[in-house]
Amino acid sequence: MLHVDINAAKADMTHIYGKPDPRSYFRELSKVDYKIPDRAKPLFDSLICHLEDRKEEPVCALDLGCSYGVNAALLKHDLDMDDLYEHWTDPLLDHATPEQVIDADRRFFDEIPTTSSATIVGLDSSMPAIDYAKNAGLLDEGVALDLEREPLPEAASEMLQPVDLIISTGCVGYVTETSFSKMMPAVTQGQKPWLANFVLRMFSFEPIAQELATHGYVTEKLDCEPFVQRAFVSHDEQEGVLDKLAAQGLDTKGEENGYLIAEFYLSRPQQDAAVPIGEIIGV
């Protein structure tokens, strides 16, 4: 089943990614209890710590589909999604200009102690989201690029070369093996990074895993309870997703409870794959 057909079952939220700051994004996502970054944070933290211990210096992580730098905010600071919802839906910000929001956000995050020394690089198709995340100090570097339709520019290739870990919490499905095939030659020029992807169950990760295998990677799915991403926007969205899952012969138990459900995939170079996932992330 093509990703474009599966995506047709999901509510279209692309309009919330084009604003110059995250207020609209968080107002919309608060309505559906979007929570996957909270679920992902401890796993990403464990992977970052493991890789830092191996290389004995700070890790560079690439957030694929980073939007407004939400994962960066959580990984760099002692914050959770409720904190971000409270901050970005604060009525005091209702009439602020985007420039005022960015100034307020820089002060907000500067006042919260940093909990990670990792460098966070972001890649997303939304230029406004990337610009905000860099200007607010959440991303150390960022590039607005749609690798499904565009080549990887030389400047972006150089920016990606130091990456030790690639993470994503919801872009797979919009991002396919096409993007990974363009990205991997750049990120594997030196050390080979690990890849940690949360993938909605209705999307097969197999085509991406096969692409990564051509670069010497082994992909494993974490054997644990799936992860809640968000609630369905509507009954129609839920029914559409249930239909797509059933058409692929997948059980629909989790989604029948009213939530989109994701699974976790870790891809590592062949020589690193001997250590079980659970031993690294404590699951």
C-alpha positions as protocol buffer text, in pm:
chain_id: "A"
residue {
  index: 1
  type: MET
  ca { x: 0 y: 0 z: 0 }
}
residue {
  index: 2
  type: LEU
  ca { x: 144 y: 338 z: -103 }
}
residue {
  index: 3
  type: HIS
  ca { x: 221 y: 593 z: 166 }
}
residue {
  index: 4
  type: VAL
  ca { x: 19 y: 856 z: -16 }
}
residue {
  index: 5
  type: ASP
  ca { x: -288 y: 633 z: 11 }
}
residue {
  index: 6
  type: ILE
  ca { x: -228 y: 569 z: 381 }
}
residue {
  index: 7
  type: ASN
  ca { x: -172 y: 938 z: 452 }
}
residue {
  index: 8
  type: ALA
  ca { x: -509 y: 1012 z: 294 }
}
residue {
  index: 9
  type: ALA
  ca { x: -669 y: 847 z: 597 }
}
residue {
  index: 10
  type: LYS
  ca { x: -502 y: 1092 z: 837 }
}
residue {
  index: 11
  type: ALA
  ca { x: -623 y: 1441 z: 918 }
}
residue {
  index: 12
  type: ASP
  ca { x: -431 y: 1706 z: 722 }
}
residue {
  index: 13
  type: MET
  ca { x: -238 y: 1920 z: 970 }
}
residue {
  index: 14
  type: THR
  ca { x: 11 y: 2074 z: 730 }
}
residue {
  index: 15
  type: HIS
  ca { x: -134 y: 2421 z: 791 }
}
residue {
  index: 16
  type: ILE
  ca { x: 9 y: 2433 z: 1145 }
}
residue {
  index: 17
  type: TYR
  ca { x: 369 y: 2393 z: 1025 }
}
residue {
  index: 18
  type: GLY
  ca { x: 385 y: 2714 z: 823 }
}
residue {
  index: 19
  type: LYS
  ca { x: 351 y: 2974 z: 1097 }
}
residue {
  index: 20
  type: PRO
  ca { x: 651 y: 3178 z: 1218 }
}
residue {
  index: 21
  type: ASP
  ca { x: 621 y: 3047 z: 1577 }
}
residue {
  index: 22
  type: PRO
  ca { x: 474 y: 2739 z: 1752 }
}
residue {
  index: 23
  type: ARG
  ca { x: 158 y: 2891 z: 1905 }
}
residue {
  index: 24
  type: SER
  ca { x: -88 y: 2759 z: 1644 }
}
residue {
  index: 25
  type: TYR
  ca { x: 98 y: 2428 z: 1629 }
}
residue {
  index: 26
  type: PHE
  ca { x: 58 y: 2368 z: 2002 }
}
residue {
  index: 27
  type: ARG
  ca { x: -300 y: 2492 z: 2020 }
}
residue {
  index: 28
  type: GLU
  ca { x: -399 y: 2237 z: 1758 }
}
residue {
  index: 29
  type: LEU
  ca { x: -194 y: 1949 z: 1899 }
}
residue {
  index: 30
  type: SER
  ca { x: -321 y: 2012 z: 2252 }
}
residue {
  index: 31
  type: LYS
  ca { x: -669 y: 1921 z: 2126 }
}
residue {
  index: 32
  type: VAL
  ca { x: -552 y: 1569 z: 2035 }
}
residue {
  index: 33
  type: ASP
  ca { x: -315 y: 1514 z: 2328 }
}
residue {
  index: 34
  type: TYR
  ca { x: -8 y: 1481 z: 2107 }
}
residue {
  index: 35
  type: LYS
  ca { x: 243 y: 1306 z: 2335 }
}
residue {
  index: 36
  type: ILE
  ca { x: 494 y: 1101 z: 2135 }
}
residue {
  index: 37
  type: PRO
  ca { x: 791 y: 1334 z: 2215 }
}
residue {
  index: 38
  type: ASP
  ca { x: 739 y: 1258 z: 2586 }
}
residue {
  index: 39
  type: ARG
  ca { x: 741 y: 884 z: 2514 }
}
residue {
  index: 40
  type: ALA
  ca { x: 1048 y: 917 z: 2295 }
}
residue {
  index: 41
  type: LYS
  ca { x: 1257 y: 1133 z: 2529 }
}
residue {
  index: 42
  type: PRO
  ca { x: 1383 y: 859 z: 2767 }
}
residue {
  index: 43
  type: LEU
  ca { x: 1478 y: 632 z: 2476 }
}
residue {
  index: 44
  type: PHE
  ca { x: 1662 y: 911 z: 2298 }
}
residue {
  index: 45
  type: ASP
  ca { x: 1833 y: 1013 z: 2623 }
}
residue {
  index: 46
  type: SER
  ca { x: 1957 y: 657 z: 2672 }
}
residue {
  index: 47
  type: LEU
  ca { x: 2091 y: 636 z: 2319 }
}
residue {
  index: 48
  type: ILE
  ca { x: 2265 y: 971 z: 2349 }
}
residue {
  index: 49
  type: CYS
  ca { x: 2429 y: 867 z: 2677 }
}
residue {
  index: 50
  type: HIS
  ca { x: 2537 y: 534 z: 2526 }
}
residue {
  index: 51
  type: LEU
  ca { x: 2692 y: 698 z: 2222 }
}
residue {
  index: 52
  type: GLU
  ca { x: 2859 y: 968 z: 2432 }
}
residue {
  index: 53
  type: ASP
  ca { x: 3020 y: 700 z: 2648 }
}
residue {
  index: 54
  type: ARG
  ca { x: 3149 y: 529 z: 2333 }
}
residue {
  index: 55
  type: LYS
  ca { x: 3296 y: 836 z: 2168 }
}
residue {
  index: 56
  type: GLU
  ca { x: 3386 y: 1021 z: 2493 }
}
residue {
  index: 57
  type: GLU
  ca { x: 3259 y: 1353 z: 2362 }
}
residue {
  index: 58
  type: PRO
  ca { x: 2918 y: 1517 z: 2305 }
}
residue {
  index: 59
  type: VAL
  ca { x: 2687 y: 1360 z: 2050 }
}
residue {
  index: 60
  type: CYS
  ca { x: 2549 y: 1534 z: 1742 }
}
residue {
  index: 61
  type: ALA
  ca { x: 2186 y: 1432 z: 1683 }
}
residue {
  index: 62
  type: LEU
  ca { x: 1982 y: 1501 z: 1371 }
}
residue {
  index: 63
  type: ASP
  ca { x: 1607 y: 1543 z: 1428 }
}
residue {
  index: 64
  type: LEU
  ca { x: 1441 y: 1442 z: 1103 }
}
residue {
  index: 65
  type: GLY
  ca { x: 1111 y: 1623 z: 1060 }
}
residue {
  index: 66
  type: CYS
  ca { x: 1196 y: 1845 z: 1355 }
}
residue {
  index: 67
  type: SER
  ca { x: 915 y: 2101 z: 1307 }
}
residue {
  index: 68
  type: TYR
  ca { x: 963 y: 2376 z: 1569 }
}
residue {
  index: 69
  type: GLY
  ca { x: 1238 y: 2197 z: 1762 }
}
residue {
  index: 70
  type: VAL
  ca { x: 1012 y: 2017 z: 2009 }
}
residue {
  index: 71
  type: ASN
  ca { x: 1243 y: 1718 z: 2054 }
}
residue {
  index: 72
  type: ALA
  ca { x: 1538 y: 1954 z: 2093 }
}
residue {
  index: 73
  type: ALA
  ca { x: 1354 y: 2145 z: 2367 }
}
residue {
  index: 74
  type: LEU
  ca { x: 1283 y: 1824 z: 2559 }
}
residue {
  index: 75
  type: LEU
  ca { x: 1627 y: 1671 z: 2511 }
}
residue {
  index: 76
  type: LYS
  ca { x: 1816 y: 1985 z: 2611 }
}
residue {
  index: 77
  type: HIS
  ca { x: 1601 y: 2077 z: 2911 }
}
residue {
  index: 78
  type: ASP
  ca { x: 1416 y: 1923 z: 3204 }
}
residue {
  index: 79
  type: LEU
  ca { x: 1079 y: 1974 z: 3035 }
}
residue {
  index: 80
  type: ASP
  ca { x: 789 y: 1764 z: 2916 }
}
residue {
  index: 81
  type: MET
  ca { x: 506 y: 1823 z: 2670 }
}
residue {
  index: 82
  type: ASP
  ca { x: 275 y: 1960 z: 2939 }
}
residue {
  index: 83
  type: ASP
  ca { x: 534 y: 2230 z: 3011 }
}
residue {
  index: 84
  type: LEU
  ca { x: 550 y: 2322 z: 2644 }
}
residue {
  index: 85
  type: TYR
  ca { x: 172 y: 2320 z: 2607 }
}
residue {
  index: 86
  type: GLU
  ca { x: 141 y: 2551 z: 2906 }
}
residue {
  index: 87
  type: HIS
  ca { x: 406 y: 2784 z: 2770 }
}
residue {
  index: 88
  type: TRP
  ca { x: 294 y: 2810 z: 2408 }
}
residue {
  index: 89
  type: THR
  ca { x: -79 y: 2830 z: 2481 }
}
residue {
  index: 90
  type: ASP
  ca { x: -32 y: 3099 z: 2748 }
}
residue {
  index: 91
  type: PRO
  ca { x: -295 y: 3371 z: 2686 }
}
residue {
  index: 92
  type: LEU
  ca { x: -25 y: 3631 z: 2757 }
}
residue {
  index: 93
  type: LEU
  ca { x: 125 y: 3538 z: 2420 }
}
residue {
  index: 94
  type: ASP
  ca { x: -202 y: 3567 z: 2227 }
}
residue {
  index: 95
  type: HIS
  ca { x: -134 y: 3916 z: 2091 }
}
residue {
  index: 96
  type: ALA
  ca { x: 245 y: 3899 z: 2075 }
}
residue {
  index: 97
  type: THR
  ca { x: 422 y: 3933 z: 1743 }
}
residue {
  index: 98
  type: PRO
  ca { x: 635 y: 3638 z: 1624 }
}
residue {
  index: 99
  type: GLU
  ca { x: 944 y: 3842 z: 1706 }
}
residue {
  index: 100
  type: GLN
  ca { x: 818 y: 3897 z: 2059 }
}
residue {
  index: 101
  type: VAL
  ca { x: 745 y: 3526 z: 2095 }
}
residue {
  index: 102
  type: ILE
  ca { x: 1099 y: 3438 z: 1987 }
}
residue {
  index: 103
  type: ASP
  ca { x: 1245 y: 3687 z: 2236 }
}
residue {
  index: 104
  type: ALA
  ca { x: 1025 y: 3547 z: 2512 }
}
residue {
  index: 105
  type: ASP
  ca { x: 1118 y: 3192 z: 2420 }
}
residue {
  index: 106
  type: ARG
  ca { x: 1490 y: 3261 z: 2426 }
}
residue {
  index: 107
  type: ARG
  ca { x: 1450 y: 3397 z: 2781 }
}
residue {
  index: 108
  type: PHE
  ca { x: 1224 y: 3105 z: 2877 }
}
residue {
  index: 109
  type: PHE
  ca { x: 1467 y: 2837 z: 2766 }
}
residue {
  index: 110
  type: ASP
  ca { x: 1775 y: 3025 z: 2887 }
}
residue {
  index: 111
  type: GLU
  ca { x: 1633 y: 3022 z: 3238 }
}
residue {
  index: 112
  type: ILE
  ca { x: 1591 y: 2642 z: 3238 }
}
residue {
  index: 113
  type: PRO
  ca { x: 1912 y: 2448 z: 3312 }
}
residue {
  index: 114
  type: THR
  ca { x: 2053 y: 2252 z: 3022 }
}
residue {
  index: 115
  type: THR
  ca { x: 2040 y: 1877 z: 3084 }
}
residue {
  index: 116
  type: SER
  ca { x: 2228 y: 1755 z: 2776 }
}
residue {
  index: 117
  type: SER
  ca { x: 2548 y: 1854 z: 2600 }
}
residue {
  index: 118
  type: ALA
  ca { x: 2426 y: 1709 z: 2269 }
}
residue {
  index: 119
  type: THR
  ca { x: 2427 y: 1923 z: 1959 }
}
residue {
  index: 120
  type: ILE
  ca { x: 2085 y: 1910 z: 1789 }
}
residue {
  index: 121
  type: VAL
  ca { x: 2058 y: 1962 z: 1415 }
}
residue {
  index: 122
  type: GLY
  ca { x: 1715 y: 1984 z: 1254 }
}
residue {
  index: 123
  type: LEU
  ca { x: 1588 y: 1897 z: 908 }
}
residue {
  index: 124
  type: ASP
  ca { x: 1232 y: 1980 z: 806 }
}
residue {
  index: 125
  type: SER
  ca { x: 1044 y: 2088 z: 494 }
}
residue {
  index: 126
  type: SER
  ca { x: 904 y: 2396 z: 674 }
}
residue {
  index: 127
  type: MET
  ca { x: 1129 y: 2700 z: 649 }
}
residue {
  index: 128
  type: PRO
  ca { x: 929 y: 2898 z: 911 }
}
residue {
  index: 129
  type: ALA
  ca { x: 959 y: 2614 z: 1162 }
}
residue {
  index: 130
  type: ILE
  ca { x: 1334 y: 2577 z: 1104 }
}
residue {
  index: 131
  type: ASP
  ca { x: 1390 y: 2954 z: 1127 }
}
residue {
  index: 132
  type: TYR
  ca { x: 1197 y: 2972 z: 1453 }
}
residue {
  index: 133
  type: ALA
  ca { x: 1381 y: 2677 z: 1612 }
}
residue {
  index: 134
  type: LYS
  ca { x: 1720 y: 2827 z: 1525 }
}
residue {
  index: 135
  type: ASN
  ca { x: 1629 y: 3181 z: 1633 }
}
residue {
  index: 136
  type: ALA
  ca { x: 1483 y: 3055 z: 1962 }
}
residue {
  index: 137
  type: GLY
  ca { x: 1806 y: 2866 z: 2033 }
}
residue {
  index: 138
  type: LEU
  ca { x: 1652 y: 2518 z: 2027 }
}
residue {
  index: 139
  type: LEU
  ca { x: 1839 y: 2394 z: 1721 }
}
residue {
  index: 140
  type: ASP
  ca { x: 2214 y: 2442 z: 1694 }
}
residue {
  index: 141
  type: GLU
  ca { x: 2186 y: 2407 z: 1317 }
}
residue {
  index: 142
  type: GLY
  ca { x: 1896 y: 2351 z: 1082 }
}
residue {
  index: 143
  type: VAL
  ca { x: 1804 y: 2321 z: 718 }
}
residue {
  index: 144
  type: ALA
  ca { x: 1467 y: 2348 z: 545 }
}
residue {
  index: 145
  type: LEU
  ca { x: 1461 y: 2081 z: 279 }
}
residue {
  index: 146
  type: ASP
  ca { x: 1218 y: 1831 z: 127 }
}
residue {
  index: 147
  type: LEU
  ca { x: 1434 y: 1533 z: 38 }
}
residue {
  index: 148
  type: GLU
  ca { x: 1137 y: 1354 z: -114 }
}
residue {
  index: 149
  type: ARG
  ca { x: 1149 y: 1609 z: -397 }
}
residue {
  index: 150
  type: GLU
  ca { x: 1486 y: 1784 z: -373 }
}
residue {
  index: 151
  type: PRO
  ca { x: 1850 y: 1675 z: -387 }
}
residue {
  index: 152
  type: LEU
  ca { x: 2073 y: 1719 z: -83 }
}
residue {
  index: 153
  type: PRO
  ca { x: 2278 y: 2038 z: -138 }
}
residue {
  index: 154
  type: GLU
  ca { x: 2651 y: 2031 z: -73 }
}
residue {
  index: 155
  type: ALA
  ca { x: 2620 y: 2273 z: 222 }
}
residue {
  index: 156
  type: ALA
  ca { x: 2359 y: 2050 z: 385 }
}
residue {
  index: 157
  type: SER
  ca { x: 2574 y: 1743 z: 320 }
}
residue {
  index: 158
  type: GLU
  ca { x: 2865 y: 1902 z: 506 }
}
residue {
  index: 159
  type: MET
  ca { x: 2635 y: 1997 z: 796 }
}
residue {
  index: 160
  type: LEU
  ca { x: 2517 y: 1636 z: 830 }
}
residue {
  index: 161
  type: GLN
  ca { x: 2859 y: 1470 z: 828 }
}
residue {
  index: 162
  type: PRO
  ca { x: 2921 y: 1496 z: 1207 }
}
residue {
  index: 163
  type: VAL
  ca { x: 2585 y: 1334 z: 1294 }
}
residue {
  index: 164
  type: ASP
  ca { x: 2606 y: 1043 z: 1544 }
}
residue {
  index: 165
  type: LEU
  ca { x: 2234 y: 979 z: 1590 }
}
residue {
  index: 166
  type: ILE
  ca { x: 1930 y: 1036 z: 1368 }
}
residue {
  index: 167
  type: ILE
  ca { x: 1594 y: 1057 z: 1542 }
}
residue {
  index: 168
  type: SER
  ca { x: 1234 y: 1099 z: 1432 }
}
residue {
  index: 169
  type: THR
  ca { x: 899 y: 1091 z: 1609 }
}
residue {
  index: 170
  type: GLY
  ca { x: 643 y: 1114 z: 1331 }
}
residue {
  index: 171
  type: CYS
  ca { x: 783 y: 1199 z: 991 }
}
residue {
  index: 172
  type: VAL
  ca { x: 811 y: 844 z: 853 }
}
residue {
  index: 173
  type: GLY
  ca { x: 519 y: 808 z: 619 }
}
residue {
  index: 174
  type: TYR
  ca { x: 568 y: 1155 z: 481 }
}
residue {
  index: 175
  type: VAL
  ca { x: 938 y: 1074 z: 459 }
}
residue {
  index: 176
  type: THR
  ca { x: 1019 y: 751 z: 274 }
}
residue {
  index: 177
  type: GLU
  ca { x: 1324 y: 555 z: 169 }
}
residue {
  index: 178
  type: THR
  ca { x: 1377 y: 825 z: -97 }
}
residue {
  index: 179
  type: SER
  ca { x: 1487 y: 1074 z: 167 }
}
residue {
  index: 180
  type: PHE
  ca { x: 1707 y: 820 z: 345 }
}
residue {
  index: 181
  type: SER
  ca { x: 1878 y: 723 z: 19 }
}
residue {
  index: 182
  type: LYS
  ca { x: 1978 y: 1088 z: -32 }
}
residue {
  index: 183
  type: MET
  ca { x: 2081 y: 1145 z: 329 }
}
residue {
  index: 184
  type: MET
  ca { x: 2281 y: 833 z: 409 }
}
residue {
  index: 185
  type: PRO
  ca { x: 2583 y: 898 z: 181 }
}
residue {
  index: 186
  type: ALA
  ca { x: 2640 y: 1226 z: 367 }
}
residue {
  index: 187
  type: VAL
  ca { x: 2600 y: 1100 z: 723 }
}
residue {
  index: 188
  type: THR
  ca { x: 2812 y: 788 z: 665 }
}
residue {
  index: 189
  type: GLN
  ca { x: 3121 y: 963 z: 528 }
}
residue {
  index: 190
  type: GLY
  ca { x: 3288 y: 940 z: 868 }
}
residue {
  index: 191
  type: GLN
  ca { x: 3141 y: 743 z: 1157 }
}
residue {
  index: 192
  type: LYS
  ca { x: 2814 y: 565 z: 1084 }
}
residue {
  index: 193
  type: PRO
  ca { x: 2532 y: 714 z: 1293 }
}
residue {
  index: 194
  type: TRP
  ca { x: 2257 y: 515 z: 1461 }
}
residue {
  index: 195
  type: LEU
  ca { x: 1897 y: 579 z: 1361 }
}
residue {
  index: 196
  type: ALA
  ca { x: 1605 y: 580 z: 1604 }
}
residue {
  index: 197
  type: ASN
  ca { x: 1261 y: 612 z: 1446 }
}
residue {
  index: 198
  type: PHE
  ca { x: 911 y: 610 z: 1592 }
}
residue {
  index: 199
  type: VAL
  ca { x: 679 y: 492 z: 1315 }
}
residue {
  index: 200
  type: LEU
  ca { x: 299 y: 481 z: 1308 }
}
residue {
  index: 201
  type: ARG
  ca { x: 187 y: 120 z: 1276 }
}
residue {
  index: 202
  type: MET
  ca { x: 6 y: 175 z: 946 }
}
residue {
  index: 203
  type: PHE
  ca { x: 336 y: 259 z: 775 }
}
residue {
  index: 204
  type: SER
  ca { x: 580 y: -18 z: 691 }
}
residue {
  index: 205
  type: PHE
  ca { x: 939 y: 61 z: 789 }
}
residue {
  index: 206
  type: GLU
  ca { x: 1066 y: -224 z: 572 }
}
residue {
  index: 207
  type: PRO
  ca { x: 1150 y: -15 z: 260 }
}
residue {
  index: 208
  type: ILE
  ca { x: 1361 y: 219 z: 474 }
}
residue {
  index: 209
  type: ALA
  ca { x: 1523 y: -75 z: 655 }
}
residue {
  index: 210
  type: GLN
  ca { x: 1613 y: -225 z: 316 }
}
residue {
  index: 211
  type: GLU
  ca { x: 1768 y: 104 z: 205 }
}
residue {
  index: 212
  type: LEU
  ca { x: 1968 y: 123 z: 527 }
}
residue {
  index: 213
  type: ALA
  ca { x: 2081 y: -237 z: 479 }
}
residue {
  index: 214
  type: THR
  ca { x: 2258 y: -131 z: 158 }
}
residue {
  index: 215
  type: HIS
  ca { x: 2473 y: 89 z: 382 }
}
residue {
  index: 216
  type: GLY
  ca { x: 2557 y: -196 z: 620 }
}
residue {
  index: 217
  type: TYR
  ca { x: 2281 y: -143 z: 877 }
}
residue {
  index: 218
  type: VAL
  ca { x: 2073 y: -384 z: 1081 }
}
residue {
  index: 219
  type: THR
  ca { x: 1725 y: -269 z: 1186 }
}
residue {
  index: 220
  type: GLU
  ca { x: 1537 y: -405 z: 1488 }
}
residue {
  index: 221
  type: LYS
  ca { x: 1194 y: -325 z: 1626 }
}
residue {
  index: 222
  type: LEU
  ca { x: 1171 y: -283 z: 2004 }
}
residue {
  index: 223
  type: ASP
  ca { x: 965 y: -564 z: 2152 }
}
residue {
  index: 224
  type: CYS
  ca { x: 744 y: -375 z: 2395 }
}
residue {
  index: 225
  type: GLU
  ca { x: 407 y: -208 z: 2423 }
}
residue {
  index: 226
  type: PRO
  ca { x: 356 y: 32 z: 2130 }
}
residue {
  index: 227
  type: PHE
  ca { x: 373 y: 406 z: 2191 }
}
residue {
  index: 228
  type: VAL
  ca { x: 75 y: 642 z: 2181 }
}
residue {
  index: 229
  type: GLN
  ca { x: 131 y: 929 z: 1939 }
}
residue {
  index: 230
  type: ARG
  ca { x: -195 y: 1126 z: 1965 }
}
residue {
  index: 231
  type: ALA
  ca { x: -571 y: 1093 z: 1973 }
}
residue {
  index: 232
  type: PHE
  ca { x: -767 y: 1081 z: 1650 }
}
residue {
  index: 233
  type: VAL
  ca { x: -895 y: 1415 z: 1529 }
}
residue {
  index: 234
  type: SER
  ca { x: -1233 y: 1268 z: 1438 }
}
residue {
  index: 235
  type: HIS
  ca { x: -1431 y: 949 z: 1404 }
}
residue {
  index: 236
  type: ASP
  ca { x: -1371 y: 963 z: 1028 }
}
residue {
  index: 237
  type: GLU
  ca { x: -995 y: 973 z: 1078 }
}
residue {
  index: 238
  type: GLN
  ca { x: -1012 y: 677 z: 1315 }
}
residue {
  index: 239
  type: GLU
  ca { x: -1225 y: 473 z: 1075 }
}
residue {
  index: 240
  type: GLY
  ca { x: -992 y: 554 z: 788 }
}
residue {
  index: 241
  type: VAL
  ca { x: -685 y: 442 z: 983 }
}
residue {
  index: 242
  type: LEU
  ca { x: -858 y: 125 z: 1104 }
}
residue {
  index: 243
  type: ASP
  ca { x: -944 y: 41 z: 744 }
}
residue {
  index: 244
  type: LYS
  ca { x: -582 y: 89 z: 633 }
}
residue {
  index: 245
  type: LEU
  ca { x: -455 y: -134 z: 915 }
}
residue {
  index: 246
  type: ALA
  ca { x: -710 y: -405 z: 842 }
}
residue {
  index: 247
  type: ALA
  ca { x: -622 y: -397 z: 471 }
}
residue {
  index: 248
  type: GLN
  ca { x: -262 y: -479 z: 568 }
}
residue {
  index: 249
  type: GLY
  ca { x: -370 y: -763 z: 794 }
}
residue {
  index: 250
  type: LEU
  ca { x: -266 y: -576 z: 1110 }
}
residue {
  index: 251
  type: ASP
  ca { x: -454 y: -588 z: 1436 }
}
residue {
  index: 252
  type: THR
  ca { x: -637 y: -269 z: 1531 }
}
residue {
  index: 253
  type: LYS
  ca { x: -665 y: -311 z: 1909 }
}
residue {
  index: 254
  type: GLY
  ca { x: -463 y: -3 z: 2005 }
}
residue {
  index: 255
  type: GLU
  ca { x: -620 y: 224 z: 1748 }
}
residue {
  index: 256
  type: GLU
  ca { x: -969 y: 109 z: 1846 }
}
residue {
  index: 257
  type: ASN
  ca { x: -903 y: 279 z: 2181 }
}
residue {
  index: 258
  type: GLY
  ca { x: -892 y: 614 z: 2003 }
}
residue {
  index: 259
  type: TYR
  ca { x: -521 y: 675 z: 1948 }
}
residue {
  index: 260
  type: LEU
  ca { x: -266 y: 662 z: 1671 }
}
residue {
  index: 261
  type: ILE
  ca { x: -2 y: 409 z: 1779 }
}
residue {
  index: 262
  type: ALA
  ca { x: 368 y: 406 z: 1692 }
}
residue {
  index: 263
  type: GLU
  ca { x: 643 y: 145 z: 1714 }
}
residue {
  index: 264
  type: PHE
  ca { x: 1014 y: 202 z: 1772 }
}
residue {
  index: 265
  type: TYR
  ca { x: 1286 y: 94 z: 1528 }
}
residue {
  index: 266
  type: LEU
  ca { x: 1658 y: 113 z: 1595 }
}
residue {
  index: 267
  type: SER
  ca { x: 1899 y: 84 z: 1302 }
}
residue {
  index: 268
  type: ARG
  ca { x: 2269 y: 31 z: 1371 }
}
residue {
  index: 269
  type: PRO
  ca { x: 2580 y: -59 z: 1173 }
}
residue {
  index: 270
  type: GLN
  ca { x: 2628 y: -435 z: 1156 }
}
residue {
  index: 271
  type: GLN
  ca { x: 2924 y: -426 z: 1396 }
}
residue {
  index: 272
  type: ASP
  ca { x: 2721 y: -244 z: 1664 }
}
residue {
  index: 273
  type: ALA
  ca { x: 2411 y: -463 z: 1652 }
}
residue {
  index: 274
  type: ALA
  ca { x: 2528 y: -739 z: 1886 }
}
residue {
  index: 275
  type: VAL
  ca { x: 2419 y: -550 z: 2199 }
}
residue {
  index: 276
  type: PRO
  ca { x: 2042 y: -597 z: 2253 }
}
residue {
  index: 277
  type: ILE
  ca { x: 1826 y: -284 z: 2226 }
}
residue {
  index: 278
  type: GLY
  ca { x: 1678 y: -340 z: 2568 }
}
residue {
  index: 279
  type: GLU
  ca { x: 2020 y: -344 z: 2730 }
}
residue {
  index: 280
  type: ILE
  ca { x: 2095 y: 1 z: 2588 }
}
residue {
  index: 281
  type: ILE
  ca { x: 1767 y: 173 z: 2665 }
}
residue {
  index: 282
  type: GLY
  ca { x: 1668 y: -16 z: 2976 }
}
residue {
  index: 283
  type: VAL
  ca { x: 1343 y: -163 z: 2849 }
}
